[in-house]
Amino acid sequence: MALRSAEGLPIAAVGLVGKILGPLGWLWLAVTGEWPLASGVILVTNDLIWWVPFALYLHDCLPQWRTRYLGKRRV
């Protein structure tokens, strides 16, 4: 883990939101017929594969972030 991983929490949270909204946008385009279903391959390699690393990072640094910026300790 990084020395000050709590510093990156807001950026990682925004990144994860983007990786979640991207597939939702693709789903809308695929359902409406704007994009072919075959374009989902890009979705897997560009968005879905990153959910796990983002989630793990956020899970690991959230207690540090709470302590540093909210002054609360996780019980």
PyMOL commands that place a pseudoatom at each C-alpha (Angstrom):
pseudoatom trace, name=CA, resn=MET, resi=1, chain=A, elem=C, hetatm=0, pos=[0.000, 0.000, 0.000]
pseudoatom trace, name=CA, resn=ALA, resi=2, chain=A, elem=C, hetatm=0, pos=[1.164, 3.509, -0.717]
pseudoatom trace, name=CA, resn=LEU, resi=3, chain=A, elem=C, hetatm=0, pos=[2.519, 5.646, 2.080]
pseudoatom trace, name=CA, resn=ARG, resi=4, chain=A, elem=C, hetatm=0, pos=[-0.342, 8.180, 1.806]
pseudoatom trace, name=CA, resn=SER, resi=5, chain=A, elem=C, hetatm=0, pos=[-3.001, 6.195, -0.008]
pseudoatom trace, name=CA, resn=ALA, resi=6, chain=A, elem=C, hetatm=0, pos=[-5.813, 8.231, 1.581]
pseudoatom trace, name=CA, resn=GLU, resi=7, chain=A, elem=C, hetatm=0, pos=[-4.787, 11.149, -0.639]
pseudoatom trace, name=CA, resn=GLY, resi=8, chain=A, elem=C, hetatm=0, pos=[-5.947, 9.253, -3.716]
pseudoatom trace, name=CA, resn=LEU, resi=9, chain=A, elem=C, hetatm=0, pos=[-9.375, 8.225, -2.442]
pseudoatom trace, name=CA, resn=PRO, resi=10, chain=A, elem=C, hetatm=0, pos=[-11.387, 11.034, -4.107]
pseudoatom trace, name=CA, resn=ILE, resi=11, chain=A, elem=C, hetatm=0, pos=[-9.699, 10.498, -7.454]
pseudoatom trace, name=CA, resn=ALA, resi=12, chain=A, elem=C, hetatm=0, pos=[-10.149, 6.726, -7.272]
pseudoatom trace, name=CA, resn=ALA, resi=13, chain=A, elem=C, hetatm=0, pos=[-13.803, 7.168, -6.296]
pseudoatom trace, name=CA, resn=VAL, resi=14, chain=A, elem=C, hetatm=0, pos=[-14.434, 9.368, -9.343]
pseudoatom trace, name=CA, resn=GLY, resi=15, chain=A, elem=C, hetatm=0, pos=[-12.603, 6.822, -11.486]
pseudoatom trace, name=CA, resn=LEU, resi=16, chain=A, elem=C, hetatm=0, pos=[-14.797, 3.997, -10.225]
pseudoatom trace, name=CA, resn=VAL, resi=17, chain=A, elem=C, hetatm=0, pos=[-17.940, 6.043, -10.864]
pseudoatom trace, name=CA, resn=GLY, resi=18, chain=A, elem=C, hetatm=0, pos=[-16.756, 6.561, -14.442]
pseudoatom trace, name=CA, resn=LYS, resi=19, chain=A, elem=C, hetatm=0, pos=[-16.088, 2.855, -14.844]
pseudoatom trace, name=CA, resn=ILE, resi=20, chain=A, elem=C, hetatm=0, pos=[-19.648, 2.160, -13.658]
pseudoatom trace, name=CA, resn=LEU, resi=21, chain=A, elem=C, hetatm=0, pos=[-21.371, 4.848, -15.730]
pseudoatom trace, name=CA, resn=GLY, resi=22, chain=A, elem=C, hetatm=0, pos=[-19.533, 3.779, -18.889]
pseudoatom trace, name=CA, resn=PRO, resi=23, chain=A, elem=C, hetatm=0, pos=[-21.152, 0.335, -18.966]
pseudoatom trace, name=CA, resn=LEU, resi=24, chain=A, elem=C, hetatm=0, pos=[-24.551, 1.889, -18.202]
pseudoatom trace, name=CA, resn=GLY, resi=25, chain=A, elem=C, hetatm=0, pos=[-24.149, 4.182, -21.203]
pseudoatom trace, name=CA, resn=TRP, resi=26, chain=A, elem=C, hetatm=0, pos=[-23.080, 1.264, -23.360]
pseudoatom trace, name=CA, resn=LEU, resi=27, chain=A, elem=C, hetatm=0, pos=[-26.095, -0.733, -22.194]
pseudoatom trace, name=CA, resn=TRP, resi=28, chain=A, elem=C, hetatm=0, pos=[-28.383, 2.102, -23.236]
pseudoatom trace, name=CA, resn=LEU, resi=29, chain=A, elem=C, hetatm=0, pos=[-26.741, 2.346, -26.659]
pseudoatom trace, name=CA, resn=ALA, resi=30, chain=A, elem=C, hetatm=0, pos=[-26.872, -1.428, -27.153]
pseudoatom trace, name=CA, resn=VAL, resi=31, chain=A, elem=C, hetatm=0, pos=[-30.543, -1.663, -26.142]
pseudoatom trace, name=CA, resn=THR, resi=32, chain=A, elem=C, hetatm=0, pos=[-31.547, 1.199, -28.433]
pseudoatom trace, name=CA, resn=GLY, resi=33, chain=A, elem=C, hetatm=0, pos=[-29.604, -0.329, -31.312]
pseudoatom trace, name=CA, resn=GLU, resi=34, chain=A, elem=C, hetatm=0, pos=[-27.148, 2.558, -31.663]
pseudoatom trace, name=CA, resn=TRP, resi=35, chain=A, elem=C, hetatm=0, pos=[-24.182, 0.269, -31.044]
pseudoatom trace, name=CA, resn=PRO, resi=36, chain=A, elem=C, hetatm=0, pos=[-23.799, -3.406, -31.911]
pseudoatom trace, name=CA, resn=LEU, resi=37, chain=A, elem=C, hetatm=0, pos=[-23.591, -5.956, -29.099]
pseudoatom trace, name=CA, resn=ALA, resi=38, chain=A, elem=C, hetatm=0, pos=[-20.140, -6.957, -30.354]
pseudoatom trace, name=CA, resn=SER, resi=39, chain=A, elem=C, hetatm=0, pos=[-18.826, -3.632, -29.037]
pseudoatom trace, name=CA, resn=GLY, resi=40, chain=A, elem=C, hetatm=0, pos=[-19.229, -5.106, -25.556]
pseudoatom trace, name=CA, resn=VAL, resi=41, chain=A, elem=C, hetatm=0, pos=[-15.750, -6.610, -25.892]
pseudoatom trace, name=CA, resn=ILE, resi=42, chain=A, elem=C, hetatm=0, pos=[-14.338, -3.117, -25.493]
pseudoatom trace, name=CA, resn=LEU, resi=43, chain=A, elem=C, hetatm=0, pos=[-16.501, -2.668, -22.414]
pseudoatom trace, name=CA, resn=VAL, resi=44, chain=A, elem=C, hetatm=0, pos=[-15.011, -5.712, -20.709]
pseudoatom trace, name=CA, resn=THR, resi=45, chain=A, elem=C, hetatm=0, pos=[-11.407, -4.746, -21.377]
pseudoatom trace, name=CA, resn=ASN, resi=46, chain=A, elem=C, hetatm=0, pos=[-11.810, -1.018, -20.758]
pseudoatom trace, name=CA, resn=ASP, resi=47, chain=A, elem=C, hetatm=0, pos=[-14.287, -0.788, -17.870]
pseudoatom trace, name=CA, resn=LEU, resi=48, chain=A, elem=C, hetatm=0, pos=[-15.349, -3.997, -16.155]
pseudoatom trace, name=CA, resn=ILE, resi=49, chain=A, elem=C, hetatm=0, pos=[-11.845, -5.348, -15.603]
pseudoatom trace, name=CA, resn=TRP, resi=50, chain=A, elem=C, hetatm=0, pos=[-11.009, -2.202, -13.574]
pseudoatom trace, name=CA, resn=TRP, resi=51, chain=A, elem=C, hetatm=0, pos=[-13.870, -2.582, -11.069]
pseudoatom trace, name=CA, resn=VAL, resi=52, chain=A, elem=C, hetatm=0, pos=[-11.866, -4.957, -8.862]
pseudoatom trace, name=CA, resn=PRO, resi=53, chain=A, elem=C, hetatm=0, pos=[-8.672, -2.843, -8.551]
pseudoatom trace, name=CA, resn=PHE, resi=54, chain=A, elem=C, hetatm=0, pos=[-10.630, 0.350, -7.914]
pseudoatom trace, name=CA, resn=ALA, resi=55, chain=A, elem=C, hetatm=0, pos=[-12.840, -1.338, -5.321]
pseudoatom trace, name=CA, resn=LEU, resi=56, chain=A, elem=C, hetatm=0, pos=[-9.869, -2.928, -3.539]
pseudoatom trace, name=CA, resn=TYR, resi=57, chain=A, elem=C, hetatm=0, pos=[-7.999, 0.375, -3.420]
pseudoatom trace, name=CA, resn=LEU, resi=58, chain=A, elem=C, hetatm=0, pos=[-11.027, 2.210, -2.043]
pseudoatom trace, name=CA, resn=HIS, resi=59, chain=A, elem=C, hetatm=0, pos=[-11.653, -0.538, 0.504]
pseudoatom trace, name=CA, resn=ASP, resi=60, chain=A, elem=C, hetatm=0, pos=[-8.055, -0.406, 1.716]
pseudoatom trace, name=CA, resn=CYS, resi=61, chain=A, elem=C, hetatm=0, pos=[-7.678, 3.365, 1.981]
pseudoatom trace, name=CA, resn=LEU, resi=62, chain=A, elem=C, hetatm=0, pos=[-11.139, 4.323, 3.287]
pseudoatom trace, name=CA, resn=PRO, resi=63, chain=A, elem=C, hetatm=0, pos=[-10.219, 3.838, 6.980]
pseudoatom trace, name=CA, resn=GLN, resi=64, chain=A, elem=C, hetatm=0, pos=[-7.131, 6.046, 6.559]
pseudoatom trace, name=CA, resn=TRP, resi=65, chain=A, elem=C, hetatm=0, pos=[-9.162, 8.676, 4.738]
pseudoatom trace, name=CA, resn=ARG, resi=66, chain=A, elem=C, hetatm=0, pos=[-11.810, 8.710, 7.469]
pseudoatom trace, name=CA, resn=THR, resi=67, chain=A, elem=C, hetatm=0, pos=[-9.157, 9.095, 10.166]
pseudoatom trace, name=CA, resn=ARG, resi=68, chain=A, elem=C, hetatm=0, pos=[-7.299, 11.840, 8.336]
pseudoatom trace, name=CA, resn=TYR, resi=69, chain=A, elem=C, hetatm=0, pos=[-10.180, 13.918, 7.005]
pseudoatom trace, name=CA, resn=LEU, resi=70, chain=A, elem=C, hetatm=0, pos=[-13.141, 13.119, 9.226]
pseudoatom trace, name=CA, resn=GLY, resi=71, chain=A, elem=C, hetatm=0, pos=[-11.287, 12.468, 12.468]
pseudoatom trace, name=CA, resn=LYS, resi=72, chain=A, elem=C, hetatm=0, pos=[-13.177, 9.236, 13.030]
pseudoatom trace, name=CA, resn=ARG, resi=73, chain=A, elem=C, hetatm=0, pos=[-11.818, 5.789, 13.607]
pseudoatom trace, name=CA, resn=ARG, resi=74, chain=A, elem=C, hetatm=0, pos=[-13.498, 2.729, 12.201]
pseudoatom trace, name=CA, resn=VAL, resi=75, chain=A, elem=C, hetatm=0, pos=[-14.598, 0.340, 14.927]
for i in range(1, 75): cmd.bond("trace and resi %d" % i, "trace and resi %d" % (i + 1))
show_as sticks, trace
zoom trace
